[in-house]
Protein backbone atom coordinates (compact mmCIF):
# COMPACT_ATOMS: atom_id res chain seq x y z
CA UNK A 1 0.00 0.00 0.00
CA UNK A 2 1.25 3.51 -0.81
CA UNK A 3 1.80 5.94 1.99
CA UNK A 4 1.69 9.69 1.70
CA UNK A 5 5.09 11.25 2.17
CA UNK A 6 4.02 14.89 1.80
CA UNK A 7 1.87 16.00 4.73
CA UNK A 8 0.10 18.60 2.52
CA UNK A 9 -0.41 22.28 3.18
CA UNK A 10 -0.61 23.57 6.71
CA UNK A 11 -4.10 23.63 8.15
CA UNK A 12 -5.36 20.75 6.03
CA UNK A 13 -6.33 18.90 9.17
CA UNK A 14 -9.57 20.94 9.30
CA UNK A 15 -12.70 19.00 8.43
CA UNK A 16 -14.14 19.58 4.97
CA UNK A 17 -17.41 20.77 6.54
CA UNK A 18 -15.62 23.67 8.22
CA UNK A 19 -13.88 24.63 5.00
CA UNK A 20 -17.14 24.53 3.02
CA UNK A 21 -18.88 26.48 5.79
CA UNK A 22 -16.20 29.16 5.66
CA UNK A 23 -16.50 29.25 1.85
CA UNK A 24 -20.28 29.72 2.12
CA UNK A 25 -19.85 32.48 4.72
CA UNK A 26 -17.27 34.22 2.53
CA UNK A 27 -19.62 33.94 -0.46
CA UNK A 28 -22.48 35.48 1.55
CA UNK A 29 -20.25 38.32 2.71
CA UNK A 30 -19.10 38.94 -0.87
CA UNK A 31 -22.69 38.94 -2.17
CA UNK A 32 -23.79 41.37 0.56
CA UNK A 33 -20.87 43.64 -0.27
CA UNK A 34 -21.78 43.59 -3.96
CA UNK A 35 -25.39 44.47 -3.12
CA UNK A 36 -24.19 47.38 -1.00
CA UNK A 37 -21.99 48.61 -3.87
CA UNK A 38 -24.94 48.47 -6.26
CA UNK A 39 -27.12 50.32 -3.74
CA UNK A 40 -24.46 53.01 -3.35
CA UNK A 41 -24.14 53.42 -7.13
CA UNK A 42 -27.93 53.64 -7.51
CA UNK A 43 -28.17 56.20 -4.72
CA UNK A 44 -25.43 58.31 -6.29
CA UNK A 45 -27.10 58.21 -9.70
CA UNK A 46 -30.45 59.06 -8.14
CA UNK A 47 -28.98 62.06 -6.35
CA UNK A 48 -27.33 63.16 -9.60
CA UNK A 49 -30.61 62.91 -11.53
CA UNK A 50 -32.77 64.89 -9.09
CA UNK A 51 -31.90 68.31 -10.54
CA UNK A 52 -32.27 67.34 -14.23
CA UNK A 53 -35.58 65.60 -13.49
CA UNK A 54 -36.83 68.69 -11.67
CA UNK A 55 -35.79 70.91 -14.57
CA UNK A 56 -37.56 68.62 -17.06
CA UNK A 57 -40.70 68.72 -14.91
CA UNK A 58 -40.65 72.52 -14.82
CA UNK A 59 -40.03 72.61 -18.58
CA UNK A 60 -43.03 70.33 -19.13
CA UNK A 61 -45.25 72.58 -17.02
CA UNK A 62 -44.08 75.65 -18.93
CA UNK A 63 -44.71 73.86 -22.22
CA UNK A 64 -48.26 73.07 -21.10
CA UNK A 65 -48.75 76.71 -20.09
CA UNK A 66 -47.53 77.90 -23.47
CA UNK A 67 -49.79 75.40 -25.23
CA UNK A 68 -52.73 76.71 -23.20
CA UNK A 69 -51.81 80.26 -24.18
CA UNK A 70 -51.65 79.18 -27.82
CA UNK A 71 -55.10 77.55 -27.53
CA UNK A 72 -56.56 80.68 -25.95
CA UNK A 73 -54.95 82.83 -28.64
CA UNK A 74 -56.42 80.60 -31.34
CA UNK A 75 -59.82 80.85 -29.71
CA UNK A 76 -59.72 84.64 -29.62
CA UNK A 77 -58.45 84.79 -33.21
CA UNK A 78 -61.38 82.63 -34.33
CA UNK A 79 -63.80 84.54 -32.08
CA UNK A 80 -63.19 87.64 -34.16
CA UNK A 81 -64.75 85.89 -37.18
CA UNK A 82 -67.42 83.61 -35.67
CA UNK A 83 -69.56 83.11 -32.53
CA UNK A 84 -67.81 82.12 -29.31
CA UNK A 85 -69.24 78.59 -29.17
CA UNK A 86 -68.17 77.79 -32.72
CA UNK A 87 -64.72 79.30 -32.14
CA UNK A 88 -64.27 77.23 -28.97
CA UNK A 89 -65.38 74.02 -30.66
CA UNK A 90 -63.12 74.68 -33.64
CA UNK A 91 -60.12 75.40 -31.41
CA UNK A 92 -60.90 72.22 -29.47
CA UNK A 93 -61.14 70.20 -32.67
CA UNK A 94 -57.80 71.52 -33.92
CA UNK A 95 -55.94 70.67 -30.70
CA UNK A 96 -57.74 67.35 -30.23
CA UNK A 97 -56.84 66.40 -33.79
CA UNK A 98 -53.19 67.29 -33.23
CA UNK A 99 -53.14 65.31 -29.97
CA UNK A 100 -54.77 62.31 -31.61
CA UNK A 101 -52.32 62.44 -34.51
CA UNK A 102 -49.33 62.58 -32.16
CA UNK A 103 -50.74 59.73 -30.08
CA UNK A 104 -51.33 57.62 -33.16
CA UNK A 105 -47.77 58.22 -34.41
CA UNK A 106 -46.48 57.32 -30.94
CA UNK A 107 -48.40 54.03 -30.92
CA UNK A 108 -47.10 53.14 -34.38
CA UNK A 109 -43.51 53.86 -33.32
CA UNK A 110 -43.97 51.85 -30.12
CA UNK A 111 -45.34 48.88 -32.04
CA UNK A 112 -42.36 49.09 -34.40
CA UNK A 113 -39.99 48.86 -31.43
CA UNK A 114 -41.84 46.02 -29.72
C-alpha positions in Angstrom: 0.0 0.0 0.0 1.3 3.5 -0.8 1.8 5.9 2.0 1.7 9.7 1.7 5.1 11.3 2.2 4.0 14.9 1.8 1.9 16.0 4.7 0.1 18.6 2.5 -0.4 22.3 3.2 -0.6 23.6 6.7 -4.1 23.6 8.1 -5.4 20.8 6.0 -6.3 18.9 9.2 -9.6 20.9 9.3 -12.7 19.0 8.4 -14.1 19.6 5.0 -17.4 20.8 6.5 -15.6 23.7 8.2 -13.9 24.6 5.0 -17.1 24.5 3.0 -18.9 26.5 5.8 -16.2 29.2 5.7 -16.5 29.3 1.8 -20.3 29.7 2.1 -19.9 32.5 4.7 -17.3 34.2 2.5 -19.6 33.9 -0.5 -22.5 35.5 1.5 -20.3 38.3 2.7 -19.1 38.9 -0.9 -22.7 38.9 -2.2 -23.8 41.4 0.6 -20.9 43.6 -0.3 -21.8 43.6 -4.0 -25.4 44.5 -3.1 -24.2 47.4 -1.0 -22.0 48.6 -3.9 -24.9 48.5 -6.3 -27.1 50.3 -3.7 -24.5 53.0 -3.3 -24.1 53.4 -7.1 -27.9 53.6 -7.5 -28.2 56.2 -4.7 -25.4 58.3 -6.3 -27.1 58.2 -9.7 -30.5 59.1 -8.1 -29.0 62.1 -6.4 -27.3 63.2 -9.6 -30.6 62.9 -11.5 -32.8 64.9 -9.1 -31.9 68.3 -10.5 -32.3 67.3 -14.2 -35.6 65.6 -13.5 -36.8 68.7 -11.7 -35.8 70.9 -14.6 -37.6 68.6 -17.1 -40.7 68.7 -14.9 -40.6 72.5 -14.8 -40.0 72.6 -18.6 -43.0 70.3 -19.1 -45.3 72.6 -17.0 -44.1 75.6 -18.9 -44.7 73.9 -22.2 -48.3 73.1 -21.1 -48.7 76.7 -20.1 -47.5 77.9 -23.5 -49.8 75.4 -25.2 -52.7 76.7 -23.2 -51.8 80.3 -24.2 -51.7 79.2 -27.8 -55.1 77.5 -27.5 -56.6 80.7 -26.0 -54.9 82.8 -28.6 -56.4 80.6 -31.3 -59.8 80.8 -29.7 -59.7 84.6 -29.6 -58.5 84.8 -33.2 -61.4 82.6 -34.3 -63.8 84.5 -32.1 -63.2 87.6 -34.2 -64.7 85.9 -37.2 -67.4 83.6 -35.7 -69.6 83.1 -32.5 -67.8 82.1 -29.3 -69.2 78.6 -29.2 -68.2 77.8 -32.7 -64.7 79.3 -32.1 -64.3 77.2 -29.0 -65.4 74.0 -30.7 -63.1 74.7 -33.6 -60.1 75.4 -31.4 -60.9 72.2 -29.5 -61.1 70.2 -32.7 -57.8 71.5 -33.9 -55.9 70.7 -30.7 -57.7 67.4 -30.2 -56.8 66.4 -33.8 -53.2 67.3 -33.2 -53.1 65.3 -30.0 -54.8 62.3 -31.6 -52.3 62.4 -34.5 -49.3 62.6 -32.2 -50.7 59.7 -30.1 -51.3 57.6 -33.2 -47.8 58.2 -34.4 -46.5 57.3 -30.9 -48.4 54.0 -30.9 -47.1 53.1 -34.4 -43.5 53.9 -33.3 -44.0 51.9 -30.1 -45.3 48.9 -32.0 -42.4 49.1 -34.4 -40.0 48.9 -31.4 -41.8 46.0 -29.7 
